[in-house]
């Protein structure tokens, strides 16, 4: 019975499944004769010229995509025959090992489709996540494919892989599909109006184009706000100043260093101005602003009336204002 062997391809993205040669004496002698024929070729004008079969089966220089584990070379026809045999065996047995070998062979299809789908998606969507979703689509395509219909598996599998990726993206999307559809309608309407008017369209013109009222258009804009999402880890800027978007968001609770320095300097100047006041004025300012005493209580401490304390306070404030103005 022929054994199928997966062989890595030259791009490293998948594997070619080839049929191992039979160990019978007849097969070995036949292939030995073919190898000698391919090696010797025909002699033209004294030089050896390889036959067409030898040129077709000989791989290009470098890595050999048809190199089996035992070192033997496989032609493209033998690789195709091995895939057909593998499909036939899988159709008869439905063995998991055979299915895994088919998945290994067609795995580059998943990477190709994921790359095509990922080109139109936001930057925060990882291609590796798309590939993971596409693998499930490939497995489902292998399970449901019917080779006897004579269809090409690659065409069928690419549709299933793309569908699996899109289904997974829709499942992760928190925005309803109807809202996404309305958003595309608004974008197309804006494009038509700007191309027609050669300027930015107003809300009234956009509402008329969409056959909506202004209130309905504003309500639609409110619904579309949730579709405009930006990842905070996206990089902005270029060169050495590249930073994430999260680093540019203001923090209202953060302490402003400039305001802190200004306040500290103002306190220092105020303390120096208070020190230059007379003793009575300094006592009035200290008791009123630092001890939180009333004018009547300060009058009792100083032994004067409340009106006199009010006069002392006014004089002290005027002197402080004058001194601070001189310093500035």
Backbone torsions as a table, in degrees:
resi	resn	phi	psi	omega
1	UNK	NA	136.5	-177.2
2	UNK	-72.8	132.6	178.1
3	UNK	-102.4	134.6	-178.1
4	UNK	-95.6	131.2	-175.6
5	UNK	-122.7	121.8	176.6
6	UNK	-73.8	131.8	-179.2
7	UNK	-122.8	128.0	179.5
8	UNK	-60.6	140.8	177.3
9	UNK	-82.8	174.9	-174.1
10	UNK	-72.2	-18.3	-179.1
11	UNK	-91.5	-8.1	180.0
12	UNK	76.6	6.0	-176.4
13	UNK	-98.1	-3.3	-177.9
14	UNK	-167.7	-150.8	-178.3
15	UNK	-152.5	145.4	172.2
16	UNK	-97.8	130.7	178.8
17	UNK	-97.1	119.2	-175.7
18	UNK	-119.7	157.6	179.1
19	UNK	-90.9	126.0	177.2
20	UNK	-68.8	144.4	-177.7
21	UNK	-71.1	149.1	179.0
22	UNK	-67.3	147.3	-178.3
23	UNK	-89.6	8.0	-178.7
24	UNK	-70.9	155.9	-177.6
25	UNK	-66.9	-37.0	-178.7
26	UNK	-64.3	-46.1	179.8
27	UNK	-64.4	-40.8	-178.9
28	UNK	-63.9	-43.2	-179.7
29	UNK	-66.7	-39.4	-179.7
30	UNK	-63.8	-47.0	-179.9
31	UNK	-68.0	-32.2	175.9
32	UNK	-64.1	-38.7	178.3
33	UNK	-67.0	-41.1	179.0
34	UNK	-64.1	-37.4	-179.9
35	UNK	-67.1	-40.2	177.6
36	UNK	-65.0	-38.2	179.2
37	UNK	-65.1	-42.5	179.5
38	UNK	-66.1	-31.6	-178.3
39	UNK	-76.7	-45.1	-176.6
40	UNK	-73.6	-47.8	-179.1
41	UNK	67.1	-155.3	178.0
42	UNK	-113.5	147.5	179.2
43	UNK	-97.7	118.6	178.7
44	UNK	-123.3	122.1	179.1
45	UNK	57.0	36.5	175.2
46	UNK	83.0	-3.0	179.8
47	UNK	-115.7	148.8	-178.4
48	UNK	-79.3	132.4	179.4
49	UNK	-122.7	120.2	-178.2
50	UNK	-66.7	150.1	178.7
51	UNK	-74.6	168.0	179.6
52	UNK	-62.8	-36.4	179.4
53	UNK	-65.3	-39.3	179.3
54	UNK	-66.9	-40.8	179.4
55	UNK	-66.2	-36.3	-177.6
56	UNK	-71.9	-35.9	-175.0
57	UNK	-89.1	-12.1	-178.2
58	UNK	-82.6	121.6	-178.6
59	UNK	-75.7	163.5	177.7
60	UNK	-66.8	165.8	-179.7
61	UNK	-66.2	155.3	-177.5
62	UNK	102.5	-144.5	-179.5
63	UNK	-68.9	141.6	-175.7
64	UNK	-100.8	111.7	-179.1
65	UNK	-72.0	-13.6	-178.6
66	UNK	-113.3	29.8	-179.9
67	UNK	-90.9	117.7	-179.7
68	UNK	-82.6	176.1	-176.4
69	UNK	-67.9	-30.6	-179.1
70	UNK	-89.3	7.0	176.1
71	UNK	92.3	-4.3	179.6
72	UNK	-79.5	149.1	179.4
73	UNK	-93.5	142.2	-179.9
74	UNK	-119.1	138.2	177.0
75	UNK	-83.5	168.9	179.1
76	UNK	-64.2	-34.6	178.6
77	UNK	-65.2	-38.8	179.2
78	UNK	-68.6	-36.8	176.8
79	UNK	-63.6	-44.6	178.6
80	UNK	-63.6	-39.8	178.0
81	UNK	-64.3	-36.7	178.0
82	UNK	-66.0	-38.1	178.5
83	UNK	-66.5	-42.1	178.3
84	UNK	-61.6	-42.3	178.4
85	UNK	-65.6	-36.5	179.1
86	UNK	-67.4	-40.8	176.4
87	UNK	-63.1	-40.4	-179.9
88	UNK	-65.0	-42.5	178.8
89	UNK	-66.2	-39.0	179.2
90	UNK	-68.0	-35.7	177.1
91	UNK	-65.9	-28.6	-179.6
92	UNK	-85.3	-39.3	-172.5
93	UNK	-104.4	-29.4	-174.9
94	UNK	55.0	42.4	-178.2
95	UNK	-82.5	142.7	-178.2
96	UNK	-67.0	-35.0	179.1
97	UNK	-64.5	-41.2	177.4
98	UNK	-65.1	-39.0	178.0
99	UNK	-63.9	-40.4	179.0
100	UNK	-64.6	-34.4	178.0
101	UNK	-69.9	-34.2	174.3
102	UNK	-67.8	-41.1	177.5
103	UNK	-61.1	-41.3	179.4
104	UNK	-63.7	-37.9	-178.4
105	UNK	-70.6	-40.3	-175.9
106	UNK	-95.9	9.2	-179.4
107	UNK	-58.8	-35.4	177.5
108	UNK	-58.9	-24.4	176.8
109	UNK	-62.0	-37.9	-178.6
110	UNK	-64.9	-44.4	179.5
111	UNK	-63.6	-38.4	179.9
112	UNK	-65.7	-48.4	-178.6
113	UNK	-66.1	-41.1	179.3
114	UNK	-62.5	-38.0	176.9
115	UNK	-65.8	-37.5	178.4
116	UNK	-68.5	-42.1	-179.7
117	UNK	-69.9	-36.6	-176.3
118	UNK	-70.3	-15.1	-178.7
119	UNK	-66.9	-27.0	-179.1
120	UNK	-101.7	13.4	-177.4
121	UNK	-105.9	161.0	177.2
122	UNK	-60.6	161.5	-175.4
123	UNK	-68.8	-22.9	-178.3
124	UNK	-77.7	-7.1	177.1
125	UNK	-84.7	118.4	-177.8
126	UNK	-81.5	138.1	177.8
127	UNK	-66.7	-31.2	178.5
128	UNK	-61.8	-35.4	176.0
129	UNK	-67.2	-36.9	177.2
130	UNK	-66.2	-39.6	178.3
131	UNK	-63.5	-40.3	179.0
132	UNK	-62.1	-41.5	177.3
133	UNK	-68.4	-36.6	-179.3
134	UNK	-67.8	-28.6	178.2
135	UNK	-61.4	-39.8	177.9
136	UNK	-64.4	-36.9	176.0
137	UNK	-66.0	-36.7	177.5
138	UNK	-66.3	-43.2	178.3
139	UNK	-61.9	-41.8	179.0
140	UNK	-65.2	-37.6	178.5
141	UNK	-65.8	-39.4	178.2
142	UNK	-65.6	-39.7	-179.3
143	UNK	-65.9	-34.4	-173.3
144	UNK	-101.5	-3.6	-177.9
145	UNK	-74.7	142.5	179.3
146	UNK	-120.5	98.2	-176.5
147	UNK	-63.0	-27.3	-176.0
148	UNK	-65.8	-14.4	177.8
149	UNK	-77.0	-11.5	176.7
150	UNK	79.8	14.4	179.0
151	UNK	-86.8	158.5	178.2
152	UNK	-82.8	126.9	-174.9
153	UNK	-67.8	-36.4	-175.8
154	UNK	-59.2	-42.4	179.9
155	UNK	-64.6	-43.1	179.3
156	UNK	-66.6	-42.4	-175.8
157	UNK	-68.3	-36.8	-179.0
158	UNK	-63.1	-36.3	177.2
159	UNK	-68.3	-40.8	179.1
160	UNK	-67.5	-39.3	179.3
161	UNK	-65.6	-46.3	178.8
162	UNK	-61.5	-41.1	178.0
163	UNK	-63.4	-39.1	178.8
164	UNK	-66.0	-38.8	179.0
165	UNK	-66.0	-44.9	-179.6
166	UNK	-66.3	-38.0	177.9
167	UNK	-62.8	-39.8	179.4
168	UNK	-68.9	-37.4	177.9
169	UNK	-66.1	-40.0	178.5
170	UNK	-66.7	-35.5	179.3
171	UNK	-66.6	-31.5	179.6
172	UNK	-85.3	-10.9	-177.3
173	UNK	-81.5	129.6	179.4
174	UNK	-87.1	-5.6	-179.0
175	UNK	-96.1	131.9	178.4
176	UNK	-60.9	153.0	-179.1
177	UNK	-65.6	-30.9	179.1
178	UNK	-64.1	-38.4	178.6
179	UNK	-68.1	-40.5	176.3
180	UNK	-60.0	-40.7	179.5
181	UNK	-64.7	-42.2	177.9
182	UNK	-64.4	-36.3	178.2
183	UNK	-63.1	-41.1	177.2
184	UNK	-65.9	-36.6	177.4
185	UNK	-62.8	-42.0	179.0
186	UNK	-64.9	-41.2	179.3
187	UNK	-63.1	-43.3	179.3
188	UNK	-65.0	-39.4	178.8
189	UNK	-64.2	-40.7	177.6
190	UNK	-63.6	-40.5	178.6
191	UNK	-63.2	-42.3	179.3
192	UNK	-64.6	-44.1	-178.7
193	UNK	-66.5	-43.2	-179.1
194	UNK	-67.1	-35.1	176.2
195	UNK	-69.0	-32.5	-178.7
196	UNK	-80.4	-43.8	-175.4
197	UNK	-89.8	-17.2	-177.3
198	UNK	60.1	33.0	176.7
199	UNK	-161.6	174.9	178.0
200	UNK	-72.7	130.0	-178.1
201	UNK	-78.4	144.7	177.5
202	UNK	-82.3	168.9	179.0
203	UNK	-64.0	-37.7	-180.0
204	UNK	-64.9	-41.5	178.7
205	UNK	-67.7	-38.2	177.6
206	UNK	-66.6	-40.8	178.1
207	UNK	-63.2	-38.6	178.1
208	UNK	-66.8	-37.8	178.9
209	UNK	-66.2	-37.5	179.7
210	UNK	-87.1	-2.4	-178.7
211	UNK	61.0	46.8	178.5
212	UNK	-128.0	160.5	171.5
213	UNK	-84.0	167.6	-179.9
214	UNK	-63.0	-38.6	178.6
215	UNK	-64.6	-41.1	178.7
216	UNK	-67.7	-34.8	177.8
217	UNK	-67.4	-41.9	178.4
218	UNK	-65.7	-37.3	176.4
219	UNK	-65.3	-36.6	176.7
220	UNK	-65.8	-40.7	176.8
221	UNK	-61.2	-37.4	177.9
222	UNK	-64.1	-36.4	177.7
223	UNK	-71.4	-32.8	-177.0
224	UNK	-80.0	-8.0	179.2
225	UNK	-62.3	-34.3	-177.8
226	UNK	-73.1	-13.5	178.5
227	UNK	-84.2	-15.3	-179.3
228	UNK	-95.3	89.8	-176.8
229	UNK	-122.2	135.3	179.3
230	UNK	-122.5	133.9	178.2
231	UNK	-71.6	134.6	-177.9
232	UNK	-70.4	-19.5	-179.9
233	UNK	-91.8	6.0	175.3
234	UNK	-66.7	139.0	-178.9
235	UNK	-85.0	141.5	176.5
236	UNK	-124.6	159.4	-179.0
237	UNK	81.1	-170.7	-178.3
238	UNK	-151.6	159.0	177.8
239	UNK	76.9	-146.7	-176.5
240	UNK	-74.8	-17.0	-178.2
241	UNK	-91.3	12.6	-179.0
242	UNK	-64.2	129.3	179.5
243	UNK	-144.4	167.3	-179.8
244	UNK	-83.6	162.2	-179.9
245	UNK	-65.8	-31.3	-179.6
246	UNK	-62.4	-29.3	-178.8
247	UNK	-74.9	-14.1	-179.1
248	UNK	-96.1	-7.4	-179.3
249	UNK	-76.1	133.0	-178.9
250	UNK	-74.6	147.2	176.5
251	UNK	-110.3	108.3	-177.0
252	UNK	-66.2	-24.3	-178.8
253	UNK	-90.3	-5.0	179.9
254	UNK	-74.3	148.3	-179.3
255	UNK	-80.1	129.5	179.5
256	UNK	-78.6	115.9	-176.8
257	UNK	-64.5	-34.2	179.6
258	UNK	-66.6	-45.2	178.9
259	UNK	-63.7	-34.9	178.7
260	UNK	-65.2	-42.3	179.0
261	UNK	-66.2	-41.7	179.3
262	UNK	-63.3	-42.6	-179.8
263	UNK	-65.7	-39.7	179.4
264	UNK	-65.2	-40.3	179.4
265	UNK	-68.5	-37.2	178.6
266	UNK	-65.6	-39.6	178.1
267	UNK	-63.6	-40.3	178.9
268	UNK	-63.6	-44.4	179.9
269	UNK	-65.5	-38.3	179.2
270	UNK	-65.9	-40.5	179.2
271	UNK	-64.6	-39.7	177.6
272	UNK	-66.5	-36.7	178.6
273	UNK	-68.6	-38.0	178.8
274	UNK	-65.8	-37.3	-179.5
275	UNK	-63.8	-26.1	-177.9
276	UNK	-89.2	0.0	176.9
277	UNK	-76.2	165.0	174.7
278	UNK	-70.2	166.3	-175.4
279	UNK	-61.4	-46.0	-177.2
280	UNK	-67.2	-43.1	178.5
281	UNK	-63.0	-39.8	179.4
282	UNK	-65.4	-36.7	178.4
283	UNK	-67.0	-41.4	179.1
284	UNK	-61.8	-45.8	-179.8
285	UNK	-64.5	-42.4	-177.9
286	UNK	-65.6	-46.7	-178.7
287	UNK	-67.9	-33.4	-175.0
288	UNK	-80.7	-42.0	-173.5
289	UNK	-97.5	-26.9	-176.4
290	UNK	-105.1	-32.6	179.1
291	UNK	-97.7	-7.3	177.4
292	UNK	58.2	39.2	175.5
293	UNK	-89.6	153.5	176.7
294	UNK	-81.5	169.3	179.6
295	UNK	-64.6	-36.3	179.4
296	UNK	-65.9	-40.4	179.7
297	UNK	-67.7	-36.5	177.5
298	UNK	-67.0	-36.6	177.8
299	UNK	-62.2	-37.6	177.8
300	UNK	-67.3	-36.9	179.2
301	UNK	-67.0	-42.0	-178.1
302	UNK	-86.5	-13.4	-179.8
303	UNK	77.2	31.9	178.9
304	UNK	-128.7	173.3	-179.4
305	UNK	-78.3	167.2	-179.3
306	UNK	-67.8	-35.6	178.4
307	UNK	-64.8	-35.1	177.8
308	UNK	-67.5	-39.5	177.1
309	UNK	-62.7	-39.0	177.9
310	UNK	-61.6	-39.7	177.7
311	UNK	-66.5	-42.3	178.2
312	UNK	-62.4	-39.5	-179.8
313	UNK	-65.2	-43.9	179.4
314	UNK	-63.1	-41.6	179.7
315	UNK	-65.9	-39.3	-179.6
316	UNK	-66.4	-39.6	179.8
317	UNK	-66.0	-41.3	179.4
318	UNK	-63.8	-41.6	179.2
319	UNK	-65.7	-39.8	177.7
320	UNK	-63.9	-43.5	179.4
321	UNK	-61.4	-40.1	179.7
322	UNK	-65.8	-43.8	-179.7
323	UNK	-64.4	-40.6	-179.8
324	UNK	-67.3	-36.0	177.7
325	UNK	-65.7	-38.5	178.0
326	UNK	-66.2	-37.1	-179.8
327	UNK	-69.2	-35.4	-179.2
328	UNK	-79.9	NA	NA
